[in-house]
Amino acid sequence: MLGCVWEPGATGMFVWAKVPSQYQNGYELTDLLLNEAHVFITPGGIFGSNGNGYVRVSLCSKETVFEIAISRVKKVEIGTAV
């Protein structure tokens, strides 16, 4: 109808989540997750100043990858790391 062209394999889905108040911004939280849990989540600030208080999580992976990432994050102590 619109004449737009897309590639089925080039779609994406994301979740934007507000950063808890104990962290200054998404950069602090994502650095902590990367260093402590070895899980990469995108700090929202890379998309502009409106994203500073958020992180963006891609949902474009297999369920097993999410299970591993969740397991790693759960092992990090809340309050001291995440």
C-alpha positions in Angstrom: 0.0 0.0 0.0 2.7 2.5 0.9 5.2 1.0 -1.4 7.8 0.5 1.4 10.3 -2.3 1.1 11.6 -4.3 4.0 13.8 -7.3 4.6 12.1 -9.8 6.9 15.4 -10.6 8.7 16.1 -6.9 9.4 13.3 -6.4 12.0 13.9 -5.7 15.6 12.2 -5.4 18.9 13.3 -3.5 22.0 12.2 -2.8 25.5 12.9 0.6 27.1 13.2 0.4 30.9 13.5 3.2 33.4 16.8 3.2 35.4 16.3 2.7 39.2 17.0 5.8 41.3 20.1 4.3 42.9 22.0 4.7 39.6 22.8 8.1 38.1 21.9 7.1 34.5 21.8 4.2 32.1 25.5 4.4 31.6 26.2 3.6 35.2 23.8 0.7 35.2 24.9 -0.8 31.9 28.6 -0.5 32.9 27.9 -2.4 36.1 26.0 -5.1 34.3 28.8 -5.5 31.7 31.5 -5.6 34.3 29.8 -7.8 36.9 27.4 -10.0 35.0 29.1 -9.9 31.5 25.7 -8.9 30.0 25.5 -6.0 27.6 22.4 -3.7 27.7 22.3 -0.4 25.8 22.3 2.8 27.8 19.5 4.9 26.5 21.7 8.0 26.5 23.4 7.0 23.3 20.1 7.7 21.5 20.0 11.3 22.8 19.5 13.2 26.1 15.9 12.0 26.5 17.2 8.4 26.9 19.5 9.2 29.8 17.2 7.7 32.4 16.6 4.5 30.5 18.2 1.4 29.2 17.2 -0.4 26.0 17.1 -4.1 25.9 17.0 -5.9 22.5 14.6 -8.8 22.3 16.3 -10.1 19.1 17.9 -13.2 20.4 17.1 -16.8 21.2 15.3 -17.6 24.4 18.4 -19.5 25.7 20.5 -16.4 25.4 18.0 -14.5 27.6 18.0 -17.4 30.1 21.8 -17.2 30.4 21.8 -13.4 30.7 19.1 -13.5 33.4 20.9 -16.1 35.3 24.1 -14.0 35.3 22.3 -10.8 36.4 20.6 -12.7 39.2 24.0 -13.7 40.6 25.0 -10.0 41.0 24.1 -8.7 44.4 21.5 -6.0 44.4 22.6 -2.7 45.9 26.3 -3.3 45.5 26.4 -4.2 41.9 22.9 -4.6 40.4 
